[in-house]
């Protein structure tokens, strides 16, 4: 072992001697309080350039240390320095912050001399380091920006107003109040506000094939591959120096396909994968479920029956149904022999607050591979924000809402836009003639169709509010598929239109379409035959039972719970089982969703990155068949 170390030292000194002989470097004496960042900025190089010639500098530098500085950096890139900002939390000290960011207390005091005159205070935003970024030089380049959400705090000063704060940070008063409901009643001096704003990060393309990226402090291969949507192998192929490890300040070459420079949604059709064939059981995995049981609101001494409690508390009912499906998925994983540890935490929430921060603070999430929940979109976003530093995937299992863009937040329910996109694509694929019968009270639906599908035609209504049958007939086209969308809140209008379409079906190829299943269709006045004869078409995020494996799940659930699975129970199983299988794939959950589409009892999971929002594009088109069954459009 000693001989091996001596050989390493020998080759190191030979290497250094060669560099000395070539005189391709300068010498720099480290001054008091100087950092690698400051020195690299002074010589317009990157920290990696310094570490490459001075490996010991990675362990820290002291006054008087002599560093070798390359005359020519590893990449010809001019850089600029940007402050790294830290929001001071309760009980933090300059010493603890300095240790976290690997700087010295005197440096913090120098960078924040004015701010720290009265001492360190919670909510302050202080400079804790310098980040080196590429800037324009005289070479051909294209700059792209990536929007991110910055969360920070603001301490209210005397005589400050919501208007003044909104102007200072470029955010709206409504956004401030949404995050701080108490601010609606007035601002109090000294109160800490939580604020969020969009920021833009510029990435510079060197040419048509590559992009520059500078490695930041505390980044790992895992977080980097997640952010850039690229595999470790692809990074190493473009940057051979990565074989020796990831180092702060490295300038990396990226292909144009890296996720950081995507401007628009990119959707590539993926085949359904069987994740059971590629699971890796070698390592134990950890899964957390955050479910809104709100047990603190249940009175154990109350005489109210469980049945009555569930009736009065639909959220608890939903949680229990989802939980029942999730437990079946967890049991299935254990039958498969997967070494899985599961923790279920109770989310307590009200209209304006929740215990999410407390749950994450009091529980160890450092080794968690994925988190399912909470149900509410804003709480799922909060969870993703708090777990972002560890790149822990957070799956929002039930909400159709999409808001904040977090690279670790996965929206498992397709949005309304994705549902409509599936439908509109079907119209175009079949070269369809689209006619929309939209009642006067659904004006917003008509506006939406005009903007999203301008080819749609709208028949007129008569003075009594009924459809102009002659006009509707004149819009139909022979030798073409006629998709007739009906959106109405009255049974009589739906009945009249469907009766008319059935009569015209002998002369035209007609299919009834609804944008979603709504209650008016269930009224007895509208015969089911009207819907089946017209093969009513609609988009859905769930399918009907159709395969033998679907029946096995339904029967097992029936046996264990004395009832067939509800849609919430089915989603509980599908989301949980999908998450479990993905965390056992090579590269984990995040890598799996990039390339693998899956399908289970009712749901398909086909995630796409939509300008920073990761959304499930697993949408079905379903139709009523003449045998009174609901089938999937192939």
Number of C-alpha atoms within 10 A of each C-alpha: 6 7 8 9 9 11 12 12 12 12 11 13 12 12 12 15 12 12 15 13 9 9 11 13 17 13 10 13 14 17 14 10 15 16 22 21 20 18 20 20 19 10 14 19 26 30 25 24 22 22 20 18 18 15 10 11 16 15 6 10 17 14 12 11 11 15 21 20 22 19 14 13 18 14 14 12 20 17 19 15 17 12 13 15 15 16 17 19 15 9 9 12 16 17 13 12 18 17 12 11 14 14 18 18 17 15 17 19 17 13 15 15 14 10 15 15 9 8 10 17 17 16 19 19 20 20 19 25 22 19 21 25 23 18 14 15 12 7 10 11 14 14 14 15 15 17 14 16 14 12 12 17 17 18 18 17 13 10 9 13 16 18 12 12 17 16 12 9 12 11 16 15 17 13 14 20 17 15 14 15 15 13 17 13 8 9 18 16 11 11 13 17 19 16 20 17 15 14 11 12 12 17 20 20 21 19 13 11 11 17 23 19 20 21 21 18 15 12 13 16 14 16 18 18 19 20 15 19 20 19 16 15 12 13 22 16 12 14 15 11 15 17 11 8 10 17 21 21 24 22 25 19 20 23 18 16 14 18 20 23 22 19 13 10 13 12 12 10 9 13 11 14 13 13 17 12 9 13 17 16 14 9 10 12 19 19 21 18 21 23 23 20 21 15 12 11 9 12 9 9 6 7 7 10 9 9 10 9 13 14 12 11 13 11 16 19 17 21 19 19 20 26 23 20 26 24 16 22 22 20 14 14 17 13 9 11 10 21 14 16 13 13 12 13 18 17 22 18 17 8 6 10 10 14 14 20 12 10 17 14 11 8 10 9 18 11 11 19 24 25 27 24 25 26 20 17 20 16 21 26 24 18 26 27 22 16 20 17 12 17 24 25 25 28 27 29 24 20 18 16 15 18 10 20 20 20 24 27 28 27 27 26 28 24 20 15 12 18 21 20 17 18 22 16 11 14 17 12 9 12 12 19 20 24 21 21 21 23 21 14 11 12 10 11 16 19 12 11 18 15 11 14 15 11 14 18 19 19 18 17 17 10 8 6 11 14 20 14 16 10 13 21 14 9 15 22 16 12 9 14 18 24 23 28 22 19 23 19 17 12 16 14 19 22 17 14 20 22 16 14 23 19 10 14 14 9 12 18 17 25 22 25 25 19 17 14 13 11 9 16 19 12 11 9 12 18 14 15 16 19 24 20 20 23 21 21 28 23 25 22 22 21 19 14 15 13 10 9 12 14 13 12 20 18 16 15 19 13 11 11 11 10 12 16 22 14 16 21 22 28 26 27 29 26 25 27 21 19 23 25 21 26 22 25 19 12 13 21 21 24 19 19 20 18 16 17 21 20 15 20 21 17 25 25 25 25 26 22 21 16 17 21 20 23 23 23 25 24 24 21 19 21 23 21 18 15 9 14 10 19 18 18 12 6
